[in-house]
Amino acid sequence: MIKKGTWVEVEEIVLEPKDRAANIPDETKKTPLKCWIRGNCLSDCELGNEVQVETNVGRIAKGIVVQIEPGYYHTYGKYVEEISNIGKQAREMISQ
């Protein structure tokens, strides 16, 4: 059981396939448009249940619980040699 107040991530369907725009690719049209929202549960629930959450900015949203106490995992991607010297080159240009 997930207790009220626990930090969770919920999945909300924003648009069903029938409601998607006509000018998007066919493969995209076949899938619902979804968003994922993180917040604190407003009631006890279970993974896979629909629950209301309150986000850090006070917004109330409703969705299916997909993750309990999700973390933040950021990346700027893999190393790109071509841009590795940009800072050094910029400093050299500025100091001239």
C-alpha positions in Angstrom: 0.0 0.0 0.0 1.1 3.5 -0.8 0.4 5.9 2.0 -1.3 9.3 1.6 1.4 11.9 1.2 3.9 9.6 -0.6 5.8 11.1 -3.6 4.6 9.3 -6.8 4.5 9.6 -10.5 1.2 9.3 -12.3 0.4 8.8 -15.9 -2.5 10.8 -17.4 -4.0 10.4 -20.9 -4.3 13.8 -22.3 -5.8 12.8 -25.7 -7.2 9.5 -26.8 -6.2 8.3 -30.4 -9.6 9.4 -31.8 -9.0 13.0 -30.5 -5.4 13.3 -32.0 -4.7 15.9 -34.7 -5.3 14.7 -38.3 -2.0 16.0 -39.6 0.3 13.8 -37.4 2.0 10.6 -38.6 -0.3 7.5 -38.7 1.9 5.6 -36.1 1.5 8.6 -33.7 -2.2 8.8 -34.3 -2.7 5.2 -33.1 -1.4 6.0 -29.6 -2.8 8.2 -26.9 -1.0 11.4 -25.9 0.2 10.9 -22.3 1.9 13.0 -19.7 3.6 12.0 -16.5 3.1 14.1 -13.3 4.9 13.9 -10.0 3.3 14.8 -6.7 2.2 13.7 -3.3 -0.8 11.2 -3.1 -3.9 12.8 -1.7 -5.2 9.3 -0.5 -3.8 5.8 0.1 -3.5 3.8 -3.1 -1.7 1.0 -4.9 0.6 0.9 -7.9 -1.6 0.9 -10.9 -4.5 2.6 -9.2 -5.9 6.0 -10.2 -5.2 8.7 -7.6 -5.1 12.4 -7.2 -1.8 14.1 -6.5 -0.7 17.5 -5.5 2.4 18.8 -7.2 5.1 21.0 -5.7 3.3 24.1 -7.0 -0.1 23.1 -5.6 -1.7 21.8 -8.8 -4.1 18.9 -8.3 -3.8 16.2 -11.0 -5.3 12.7 -11.4 -3.7 9.7 -13.1 -2.5 6.1 -12.8 0.3 5.5 -10.3 3.3 4.2 -12.3 6.2 4.9 -9.9 6.7 5.3 -6.2 9.2 7.9 -5.0 10.7 8.6 -8.4 14.0 10.2 -8.7 15.5 12.7 -11.1 17.9 11.4 -13.6 19.3 14.1 -15.9 21.8 13.8 -18.7 23.2 16.1 -21.4 23.9 13.1 -23.6 27.1 11.4 -24.6 30.4 13.1 -25.1 30.7 15.0 -28.4 34.3 15.7 -29.4 33.4 18.6 -31.7 32.0 20.7 -28.9 34.5 19.8 -26.2 36.7 22.9 -26.8 34.0 25.5 -27.3 34.6 27.1 -23.9 38.3 27.4 -24.4 37.9 28.7 -28.0 35.3 31.3 -26.8 37.7 32.6 -24.1 40.5 32.9 -26.6 38.3 34.9 -29.0 37.1 37.2 -26.2 40.6 37.9 -24.9 41.9 39.0 -28.4 
